Amino acid sequence: MTTTNQLTNTQTTILTQATYRPDGNIEPLPPALRGGVRTKVIDGLLARDLITKFHYPDHVEYYLTDAGYAAVGRTRPAPEPEPAHEADADFEAEMAAAESTWQDAPRRTRDNSKQAQVVAMLKRPEGATVAQIMGATSWQAHTVRGTFAGAFKKKLGLTITSEKPEGGERVYHAA
């Protein structure tokens, strides 16, 4: 139960509420949790492997993992036995194969996002300065540098290098 100390009150509330749902779905979330805050809370739970994401053709759902149950001092309820069907076994095998590829797939960015725009700027032969990126994205300098360390290095696995010519501004490159 040491994970609880690392969780925010909102994350703890979401996990606790989900433990009372038969399927462990974290939805519905508190109504005040919208937009970027909702995304940050979900990303934090995903990063700690307390929830897992299931993609459907028209939406995404999030469910508690065993670690999510344990984080709030609960255990996953035992599923009720169902009669076995050959089609169910085939479906389960397909799901297991699909899930293994989800975890190994590299993260991608949208082509029209600011993140993709910055990556393209960094991959140019001349690279990009923080000021150039700030002008293109309307981000502040600390956001640009934080994106280098967080999204680009940690999440996308890019190698960011920099050089500072004499009397010039530091130029960043992505490899």
TORTI-267924 format. One line per 2 residues: number of its first residue (from 1); their letters; for each residue x, y, z of C-alpha. Coordinates in Angstrom, 2 decimals. Layout:
NUM> a> X,Y,Z ~ ...;
END
This chain:
1> mt> 0.00,0.00,0.00 ~ 3.04,2.27,-0.30;
3> tt> 1.87,3.37,-3.77 ~ -1.01,5.31,-2.16;
5> nq> 1.50,7.85,-0.83 ~ 2.55,8.60,-4.41;
7> lt> -1.00,9.12,-5.68 ~ -2.94,12.35,-5.69;
9> nt> -6.29,12.50,-3.91 ~ -8.01,12.52,-7.29;
11> qt> -6.15,9.42,-8.47 ~ -6.91,7.61,-5.21;
13> ti> -10.61,8.51,-5.52 ~ -10.76,7.25,-9.12;
15> lt> -9.06,3.97,-8.24 ~ -11.25,3.43,-5.18;
17> qa> -14.47,4.09,-7.11 ~ -13.38,1.72,-9.87;
19> ty> -12.79,-1.12,-7.37 ~ -16.52,-1.10,-6.64;
21> rp> -17.44,-1.57,-10.29 ~ -17.69,-5.21,-11.42;
23> dg> -15.41,-4.70,-14.41 ~ -12.94,-2.27,-12.76;
25> ni> -13.69,0.48,-15.32 ~ -12.54,3.91,-14.10;
27> ep> -15.43,5.62,-15.92 ~ -17.44,7.62,-15.11;
29> lp> -14.83,10.03,-13.79 ~ -15.74,12.91,-11.48;
31> pa> -17.61,15.57,-13.53 ~ -15.12,18.32,-12.61;
33> lr> -12.29,16.30,-14.17 ~ -12.17,17.55,-17.77;
35> gg> -9.72,18.39,-20.51 ~ -6.03,18.52,-19.71;
37> vr> -6.49,17.63,-16.05 ~ -8.36,14.46,-17.03;
39> tk> -5.55,13.55,-19.43 ~ -2.84,14.17,-16.81;
41> vi> -4.61,12.04,-14.19 ~ -5.12,9.16,-16.65;
43> dg> -1.53,9.44,-17.95 ~ -0.24,9.31,-14.38;
45> ll> -2.21,6.15,-13.66 ~ -1.08,4.57,-16.95;
47> ar> 2.56,5.46,-16.24 ~ 2.37,3.62,-12.91;
49> dl> 0.62,0.63,-14.58 ~ -2.35,1.09,-12.25;
51> it> -4.77,1.11,-15.19 ~ -4.71,-0.34,-18.67;
53> kf> -6.12,1.08,-21.89 ~ -8.41,-0.79,-24.29;
55> hy> -8.94,0.63,-27.77 ~ -12.32,0.19,-29.42;
57> pd> -13.22,1.41,-32.92 ~ -15.04,4.48,-31.61;
59> hv> -13.61,5.06,-28.11 ~ -11.05,4.11,-25.47;
61> ey> -11.76,2.59,-22.05 ~ -9.52,2.31,-18.99;
63> yl> -9.62,-0.54,-16.47 ~ -7.81,-1.23,-13.22;
65> td> -4.84,-3.56,-13.21 ~ -4.00,-5.79,-10.24;
67> ag> -1.55,-3.07,-9.15 ~ -4.41,-0.54,-9.31;
69> ya> -6.49,-2.64,-6.94 ~ -3.49,-3.14,-4.65;
71> av> -2.73,0.61,-4.59 ~ -5.96,1.20,-2.68;
73> gr> -5.77,-1.97,-0.59 ~ -8.20,-4.09,-2.58;
75> tr> -7.93,-7.24,-4.66 ~ -9.48,-7.92,-8.03;
77> pa> -12.75,-9.80,-7.63 ~ -12.73,-13.31,-9.02;
79> pe> -14.59,-13.49,-12.33 ~ -17.73,-15.53,-12.47;
81> pe> -17.16,-18.71,-14.46 ~ -18.76,-18.79,-17.88;
83> pa> -19.32,-21.74,-20.14 ~ -16.36,-22.15,-22.49;
85> he> -16.91,-21.76,-26.20 ~ -14.40,-22.38,-28.96;
87> ad> -15.01,-18.86,-30.35 ~ -14.16,-17.37,-26.92;
89> ad> -10.81,-19.17,-26.86 ~ -9.99,-17.86,-30.33;
91> fe> -10.96,-14.35,-29.28 ~ -8.83,-14.55,-26.12;
93> ae> -5.82,-15.74,-28.15 ~ -6.27,-12.87,-30.61;
95> ma> -6.57,-10.36,-27.75 ~ -3.40,-11.66,-26.09;
97> aa> -1.49,-11.38,-29.37 ~ -2.81,-7.86,-29.96;
99> es> -1.97,-6.72,-26.41 ~ 1.61,-7.92,-26.76;
101> tw> 2.06,-5.73,-29.85 ~ 0.51,-2.69,-28.13;
103> qd> 3.21,-2.67,-25.48 ~ 6.05,-3.02,-27.99;
105> ap> 4.78,-0.48,-30.52 ~ 6.72,2.80,-30.60;
107> rr> 4.77,5.91,-29.70 ~ 3.72,8.09,-32.58;
109> tr> 2.81,11.74,-32.89 ~ 0.10,13.30,-34.98;
111> dn> 1.43,14.88,-38.15 ~ -0.30,18.19,-37.48;
113> sk> 0.62,18.60,-33.81 ~ 3.01,21.11,-32.29;
115> qa> 5.10,18.18,-31.09 ~ 5.47,16.87,-34.65;
117> qv> 6.30,20.39,-35.84 ~ 9.08,20.71,-33.24;
119> va> 10.51,17.28,-34.09 ~ 10.64,18.31,-37.76;
121> ml> 12.44,21.53,-36.80 ~ 14.99,19.60,-34.72;
123> kr> 15.64,17.14,-37.56 ~ 16.49,19.91,-40.05;
125> pe> 20.21,20.07,-40.91 ~ 20.46,23.48,-39.23;
127> ga> 18.47,22.32,-36.16 ~ 16.46,24.82,-34.14;
129> tv> 16.96,27.26,-31.31 ~ 14.66,27.59,-28.32;
131> aq> 13.61,31.02,-29.65 ~ 12.64,29.53,-33.04;
133> im> 10.59,26.79,-31.38 ~ 8.92,29.34,-29.08;
135> ga> 7.95,31.40,-32.14 ~ 6.52,28.40,-33.98;
137> ts> 4.56,26.94,-31.05 ~ 3.77,29.88,-28.72;
139> wq> 5.38,27.85,-25.92 ~ 7.50,29.41,-23.21;
141> ah> 11.22,28.53,-22.97 ~ 10.77,26.21,-19.98;
143> tv> 8.06,24.31,-21.86 ~ 10.37,23.81,-24.84;
145> rg> 13.20,22.49,-22.67 ~ 10.80,20.34,-20.64;
147> tf> 9.42,18.83,-23.85 ~ 12.97,17.91,-24.90;
149> ag> 13.52,15.98,-21.67 ~ 10.05,14.51,-21.19;
151> af> 8.21,13.85,-24.43 ~ 11.15,13.61,-26.79;
153> kk> 13.81,11.82,-24.77 ~ 11.72,9.69,-22.42;
155> kl> 8.54,8.97,-24.39 ~ 9.70,9.08,-28.01;
157> gl> 13.28,7.93,-27.37 ~ 14.85,10.71,-29.43;
159> ti> 18.44,11.76,-28.81 ~ 18.60,15.53,-28.43;
161> ts> 22.02,17.15,-28.90 ~ 23.00,20.79,-28.78;
163> ek> 25.84,23.02,-29.79 ~ 26.59,26.65,-29.03;
165> pe> 28.65,28.53,-31.58 ~ 30.79,31.37,-30.23;
167> gg> 28.63,34.45,-29.74 ~ 25.58,32.60,-31.00;
169> er> 22.49,30.98,-29.61 ~ 22.42,27.30,-28.61;
171> vy> 21.12,25.10,-31.47 ~ 19.38,21.78,-30.78;
173> ha> 19.25,18.72,-33.06 ~ 17.29,15.46,-32.89;
175> a> 18.86,12.21,-34.00;
END
